[in-house]
């Protein structure tokens, strides 16, 4: 295929109970990798992610926001799906991560072993739970300039991400976000709390900075074997260092910059490996009415994962 292929990995907020279950039941490669990653997680923590993620007593619409499970679960699903696509002969020319999705991006590009990446995710979740004040993240459907123009927003939160011109995310304390929600609803501006109990990409996670970066220094980082594009840098990754996996959780997300460094969408196929197809939608909104950008997702809360996978693979046959 003449077009460049980009694997995209999303982060917190895209998860739900049962994500990837259809593939887990019907695709042997996906099941093998989910099982392998769960075994590693169980060795580290004594807890199984799969037992929680695929618990039949849980409803798909039930909020899945326990960091100790959502952190590893998102990575496990994205990395296992990466292996499925490569087994089907679909290989990325670039990997593009956003927020926690940067962990899957590093693993897919072999910048760090998937075992170490999973350990880093577990450690981050444990540290945040133990040391950081509860907070949250709020998606706002409105002009991103609102953040600078409205004091009730910029004094009660920190800008976490601008995903496209009319969609941004803020992080803050529970009290601050509640005040912001009241203002936005009174002004008929649509907003939605993400299923995240902590304010990533803000100063509220700074209490773990020293301990977590010290932990990261113990891990081996190597040159990626696949071209990496980072939403933290808003561009291509020239080199990885041991702070990278801290910085992607602390600094704002610049998905638009990461996307734009790959061009205007012409000659590029974007494949969203996240649980909800969030980044595929962001690609479409960023390129607006341009017909050049091809964006696909596989997983969805509405299932059809196997059908979506087969339809994508047909494009590469």
C-alpha angles and dihedrals in degrees: 000000000000095000123088115248120220122192110206126200124196129201143213116347096042097080132104139165112279096021109165093006095130090055090043090057098041109026116069095198093052091046092048093054095042089052093047093049091046090053090054091048091049091051090053100042109014089238132106118226092195093059089057099036095050098034105143092211090066120089119224090234092053113109112260104196109132101127094208088064105026094055095058094033094059091049093046093052094046096046093045090050089050089058091048093055094046090049087055090053098259111130127177125240087196137016119210121194130190121198109313087004087074087075091060089045092055091047093047090051091047092239086138132005115270088236091058092043091055090048090051091052093049092049092049092050092048093049095046092049091049102041113020130084115245115258137136151222127252127200114212123200099209144083108309089225087075088080093065095035100050114064095199087065101043095042095049101040146020124242107252102174147353106207098173136338095284101033128068138154129221131194128208150121120311090250094048094049092048090055090049092049091054091052095047094047091047087054093045094245113147117236136163133197113234117228092255124115096199135059103244118187090034141091090261090083094049093100089078096046100100097040095044096047089049089054092049091055088067092062126087115243120191139179111285116249092209126052109264128210116191129204087204092060093032087226146040121328111241096183139351125232135181093263094058096092090051095046093052089059096043108038127067120274117247101188092155091057092048090051095046093053087067092057133250096317096267111135094008131112113201116202116191111211094179123113098254109028089247097144093047087058091048089053091053093048093047093054092042114186094355110121093201100086117085112197125176136179130193109188124062138164084239093061122222085131095142092047091048091049093050092047091052093047091053088065090061098044 
